[in-house]
Amino acid sequence: MTIRFVLLFAVATTATLCPRLPAQSSVPHPEAVRALATATAKSFDALKQAHIADYQTFFRRVEFALPANEAAKAATDERLKTFQKGRTTLRCPRCFSSSAGIG
């Protein structure tokens, strides 16, 4: 038999930590109780969807793609050696300075 449960916890503070958060109370306990009561009223699926929507705003902000050209087929160590010699296939200004040990 499998037993599953959801553990909910809430914290609050008097400090202003993030402008995204609602205004902080001088008494954090009621805020934590309110947040816990709100979460308790939701289903697991609703909590999961809200969590995913919240954190993905931080993780889905950038798209990154490497070009599919001949240089991309070279091993990383070979591309680094070529870059250190001042030859590059990059289509951007040089990103590293000699103080970083490259170039």
Phi and psi in degrees as GROMACS dihedral restraints (atoms count N, CA, C in turn):
[ dihedral_restraints ]
;  ai    aj    ak    al  type     phi  dphi    fc
    3     4     5     6     1  -101.7    20    10
    4     5     6     7     1   130.4    20    10
    6     7     8     9     1  -111.0    20    10
    7     8     9    10     1   127.6    20    10
    9    10    11    12     1  -120.5    20    10
   10    11    12    13     1   146.8    20    10
   12    13    14    15     1  -149.5    20    10
   13    14    15    16     1   161.3    20    10
   15    16    17    18     1  -114.8    20    10
   16    17    18    19     1   127.6    20    10
   18    19    20    21     1  -102.1    20    10
   19    20    21    22     1   119.3    20    10
   21    22    23    24     1  -111.8    20    10
   22    23    24    25     1   139.4    20    10
   24    25    26    27     1  -145.2    20    10
   25    26    27    28     1   153.9    20    10
   27    28    29    30     1  -138.4    20    10
   28    29    30    31     1   144.7    20    10
   30    31    32    33     1  -131.2    20    10
   31    32    33    34     1   154.0    20    10
   33    34    35    36     1  -145.6    20    10
   34    35    36    37     1   161.5    20    10
   36    37    38    39     1  -146.4    20    10
   37    38    39    40     1   165.2    20    10
   39    40    41    42     1   -90.7    20    10
   40    41    42    43     1    -8.6    20    10
   42    43    44    45     1   -82.0    20    10
   43    44    45    46     1   146.5    20    10
   45    46    47    48     1   -89.5    20    10
   46    47    48    49     1   106.4    20    10
   48    49    50    51     1   -99.7    20    10
   49    50    51    52     1   -30.6    20    10
   51    52    53    54     1  -151.7    20    10
   52    53    54    55     1   130.4    20    10
   54    55    56    57     1   -64.5    20    10
   55    56    57    58     1   -18.7    20    10
   57    58    59    60     1   -68.9    20    10
   58    59    60    61     1   -28.7    20    10
   60    61    62    63     1   -77.5    20    10
   61    62    63    64     1   153.3    20    10
   63    64    65    66     1   -63.7    20    10
   64    65    66    67     1   162.7    20    10
   66    67    68    69     1   -54.7    20    10
   67    68    69    70     1   138.1    20    10
   69    70    71    72     1   -81.4    20    10
   70    71    72    73     1   147.4    20    10
   72    73    74    75     1   -91.7    20    10
   73    74    75    76     1   154.8    20    10
   75    76    77    78     1   -75.6    20    10
   76    77    78    79     1   -14.9    20    10
   78    79    80    81     1  -121.9    20    10
   79    80    81    82     1    99.6    20    10
   81    82    83    84     1   -70.0    20    10
   82    83    84    85     1   -25.4    20    10
   84    85    86    87     1   -55.5    20    10
   85    86    87    88     1   -48.2    20    10
   87    88    89    90     1   -60.6    20    10
   88    89    90    91     1   -32.9    20    10
   90    91    92    93     1   -65.5    20    10
   91    92    93    94     1   -42.7    20    10
   93    94    95    96     1   -65.4    20    10
   94    95    96    97     1   -41.6    20    10
   96    97    98    99     1   -63.0    20    10
   97    98    99   100     1   -41.8    20    10
   99   100   101   102     1   -63.6    20    10
  100   101   102   103     1   -45.4    20    10
  102   103   104   105     1   -62.5    20    10
  103   104   105   106     1   -40.5    20    10
  105   106   107   108     1   -66.7    20    10
  106   107   108   109     1   -40.7    20    10
  108   109   110   111     1   -63.9    20    10
  109   110   111   112     1   -39.8    20    10
  111   112   113   114     1   -64.2    20    10
  112   113   114   115     1   -43.7    20    10
  114   115   116   117     1   -67.9    20    10
  115   116   117   118     1   -38.3    20    10
  117   118   119   120     1   -63.1    20    10
  118   119   120   121     1   -30.5    20    10
  120   121   122   123     1   -76.2    20    10
  121   122   123   124     1    -9.9    20    10
  123   124   125   126     1   -98.8    20    10
  124   125   126   127     1   152.7    20    10
  126   127   128   129     1   -74.5    20    10
  127   128   129   130     1   165.5    20    10
  129   130   131   132     1   -58.9    20    10
  130   131   132   133     1   -44.9    20    10
  132   133   134   135     1   -61.7    20    10
  133   134   135   136     1   -39.7    20    10
  135   136   137   138     1   -66.5    20    10
  136   137   138   139     1   -41.6    20    10
  138   139   140   141     1   -62.8    20    10
  139   140   141   142     1   -43.1    20    10
  141   142   143   144     1   -63.6    20    10
  142   143   144   145     1   -45.5    20    10
  144   145   146   147     1   -62.4    20    10
  145   146   147   148     1   -41.1    20    10
  147   148   149   150     1   -65.0    20    10
  148   149   150   151     1   -40.4    20    10
  150   151   152   153     1   -63.4    20    10
  151   152   153   154     1   -47.2    20    10
  153   154   155   156     1   -61.6    20    10
  154   155   156   157     1   -45.9    20    10
  156   157   158   159     1   -61.3    20    10
  157   158   159   160     1   -37.8    20    10
  159   160   161   162     1   -67.9    20    10
  160   161   162   163     1   -52.0    20    10
  162   163   164   165     1   -76.5    20    10
  163   164   165   166     1   -26.5    20    10
  165   166   167   168     1   -69.9    20    10
  166   167   168   169     1   -18.9    20    10
  168   169   170   171     1   -63.8    20    10
  169   170   171   172     1   -24.5    20    10
  171   172   173   174     1   -88.9    20    10
  172   173   174   175     1   -25.3    20    10
  174   175   176   177     1  -104.6    20    10
  175   176   177   178     1   -10.5    20    10
  177   178   179   180     1  -115.7    20    10
  178   179   180   181     1    47.3    20    10
  180   181   182   183     1  -101.6    20    10
  181   182   183   184     1   -15.2    20    10
  183   184   185   186     1  -132.4    20    10
  184   185   186   187     1   140.0    20    10
  186   187   188   189     1  -111.2    20    10
  187   188   189   190     1   137.3    20    10
  189   190   191   192     1  -136.0    20    10
  190   191   192   193     1   127.6    20    10
  192   193   194   195     1  -139.9    20    10
  193   194   195   196     1   136.8    20    10
  195   196   197   198     1   -93.1    20    10
  196   197   198   199     1   144.2    20    10
  198   199   200   201     1   -68.2    20    10
  199   200   201   202     1   145.7    20    10
  201   202   203   204     1   -97.1    20    10
  202   203   204   205     1    76.0    20    10
  204   205   206   207     1  -122.7    20    10
  205   206   207   208     1  -177.5    20    10
  207   208   209   210     1   -61.6    20    10
  208   209   210   211     1   -38.7    20    10
  210   211   212   213     1   -63.6    20    10
  211   212   213   214     1   -31.8    20    10
  213   214   215   216     1   -66.7    20    10
  214   215   216   217     1   -19.2    20    10
  216   217   218   219     1   -79.8    20    10
  217   218   219   220     1   -15.9    20    10
  219   220   221   222     1   -74.0    20    10
  220   221   222   223     1   150.4    20    10
  222   223   224   225     1   -66.3    20    10
  223   224   225   226     1   153.3    20    10
  225   226   227   228     1   -57.9    20    10
  226   227   228   229     1   -42.1    20    10
  228   229   230   231     1   -64.6    20    10
  229   230   231   232     1   -34.9    20    10
  231   232   233   234     1   -70.0    20    10
  232   233   234   235     1   -40.6    20    10
  234   235   236   237     1   -64.8    20    10
  235   236   237   238     1   -37.9    20    10
  237   238   239   240     1   -65.2    20    10
  238   239   240   241     1   -42.1    20    10
  240   241   242   243     1   -61.1    20    10
  241   242   243   244     1   -44.0    20    10
  243   244   245   246     1   -61.9    20    10
  244   245   246   247     1   -43.1    20    10
  246   247   248   249     1   -63.3    20    10
  247   248   249   250     1   -41.5    20    10
  249   250   251   252     1   -65.0    20    10
  250   251   252   253     1   -26.8    20    10
  252   253   254   255     1   -82.0    20    10
  253   254   255   256     1     0.2    20    10
  255   256   257   258     1    92.2    20    10
  256   257   258   259     1     0.2    20    10
  258   259   260   261     1  -101.8    20    10
  259   260   261   262     1   131.9    20    10
  261   262   263   264     1  -144.1    20    10
  262   263   264   265     1   152.2    20    10
  264   265   266   267     1  -102.4    20    10
  265   266   267   268     1     4.8    20    10
  267   268   269   270     1   -70.3    20    10
  268   269   270   271     1   145.9    20    10
  270   271   272   273     1  -104.1    20    10
  271   272   273   274     1    38.5    20    10
  273   274   275   276     1  -141.8    20    10
  274   275   276   277     1   163.6    20    10
  276   277   278   279     1   -61.1    20    10
  277   278   279   280     1   158.7    20    10
  279   280   281   282     1   -58.8    20    10
  280   281   282   283     1   128.3    20    10
  282   283   284   285     1   -95.1    20    10
  283   284   285   286     1   -18.2    20    10
  285   286   287   288     1  -115.5    20    10
  286   287   288   289     1   144.9    20    10
  288   289   290   291     1  -102.2    20    10
  289   290   291   292     1   165.5    20    10
  291   292   293   294     1   -65.0    20    10
  292   293   294   295     1   -22.4    20    10
  294   295   296   297     1   -69.0    20    10
  295   296   297   298     1   -19.0    20    10
  297   298   299   300     1   -86.3    20    10
  298   299   300   301     1     0.1    20    10
  300   301   302   303     1    86.9    20    10
  301   302   303   304     1     9.1    20    10
  303   304   305   306     1  -124.1    20    10
  304   305   306   307     1   131.0    20    10
